[in-house]
Amino acid sequence: MSKTEYVSPEGLRLDGRRPMEMRQLRAEIGTVAKANGSAVFEMGNTKVIAAVYGPREVQNRSQQLNDQALVRCEYSMANFSTGDRMRKPKGDRRSTEISLVIRQTMEACILTHLMPRSQIDIFVQVLQADGGTRSACINAATLALADAGIPMRDIVTSCSAGYLNSTPLLDLNYIEDSAGGPDVTVGILPKLDKVTLLQMDAKLPVDIFENVMGLAIEGCKAIANYIREVLLENTKQLEYRRGL
Amino acid sequence: MGLPNASGDLSTEVEVDAFRRLFPLRFFEKHLLESIRPDARPLGRARDTTIALGAVASANGSALAKIGSTTMLAAIKMEVMTPSMETPDEGCIAIDFHMPPICSPIVRPGRPAEAAPVVAKQLSDTILSSGMINLKELSLVSGKAAWMAYLDIYCLDADGALFDAALLAAVAAFSHLEIPVVSLNDDGKIVLSEGQGLSDREPVNKEKRKVNLGSIPFSLTCILHKNHILADPTSEEESIMETFVTVVLDSSSQLVSLYKPGGPVLAYTSAIQDCIALTRQRVKELRKILEEAISGMEVD
């Protein structure tokens, strides 16, 4: 057991945050001109760019679905995104797993039956990784889908939480994530109050797990408020430009 | 030009868009007759260019370059390696260019874009042959340790002139590069030192130092169509008119590289000389933009 203190006796974490405090959020819509929808999402030092292409014609006819849209997702990390330069940014197991997770999470909220025989591509690229990349990718994908005008049941927001030094911590950064303690990632549909993604590593007693999951859900709701503000601001800008 | 237009009168918005999609070449030629392009640029002018240094905080040097909508993010990471036997006093630069699927609707995941390895090779050749970086500067201990600089360039938005934007981002990243401080530890291995030197000798300066850049290469891609020369094409223009010429000049206006990979239009020497003249002008603009970006960083 290492003696590193992740939460100091005064209640401050390694980067000066309180245990229930999230990192600073920043989002921008419409960054990739060529894409139908795109967004950049930052959670502290984790920076992710997402682009959505679709609905468009299915590229591989054999995969076409006659009653709903085909959703594809690819997650990749830039070579310089982590501390040491990565050799294989995509195609390795972690990237394939996260691509699958993001696809299934977003598929749950897109109204695919409205766009049969079409394809929606979600591409996520991690530019800087400092913990919570999975959550940042899902948040960025939500914004990009909204920017593309794809009909959805609700926005999906995601946040992670952990448990170190007997304290539930919200929004882990890379150092806290690598500490070996549990890491709970939650994705919810805030208005419908439903959980669409729930992943956890390491061991945790069930009652503490409920606390930590509750904390992550609070984090998701805070992100949902921020995302709604960003989308509202974007819509106002579009109205001004159209002269309404 | 003998066939009548599908819509003789182009006054309504919808018909212009349809004409643009259905008859792209005629749409462009109508504009070229007036010596202007659909985005209102004169034929020899490039799009608005911006450079932001230090875009990636975790890299040793980085830059984000935008030419119009084309966006390139370049980042350099330094690692220590053993130099090869033939060049014990020189470091090494590895240049890699990626086009992730976010940049363009025609790039599919699993299948890399056709343009990516071509631009990567072009960049590699241009940067290494231009003499911008003296590899001997990247040496640490002769024969035992030297720096390997990994330059990764990611295209975040592909809207024409990929090579120009990538070269600009690479050059800007090198001008932002700071070589980290290292020292020799007791095992004779090089370690990154935090703050002051910990042990024995310090093969490099006591503080992070910048790389001395020789002559910096800048480039301009031009499209040749009949007897017009269009500077800095967008992706729409590139897909319709396929003959392009890329000229790379360095800051002392010497020709570093000239690239014309075939194409339906044959160029006379006068056309090539016009391209070089356009590039010369562009080099002045780009130098100014780069210098402003660098001095902006130093003020911080």
Interface residues (C-beta under 8 A of the other chain):
Chain A: T31 V32 A33 K34 A35 S38 N45 I49 A50 A51 Y53 R56 Q59 R72 E74 S76 A78 N79 F80 S81 T82 G83 R85 D121 F123 V124 Q125 L127 Q128
Chain B: V56 A57 S58 A59 S62 S69 T71 L73 A75 I76 K77 E79 D96 H98 P100 P101 I102 C103 S104 P105 R108 P109 Y150 D152 Y154 L156 D157 A158 D159 S235
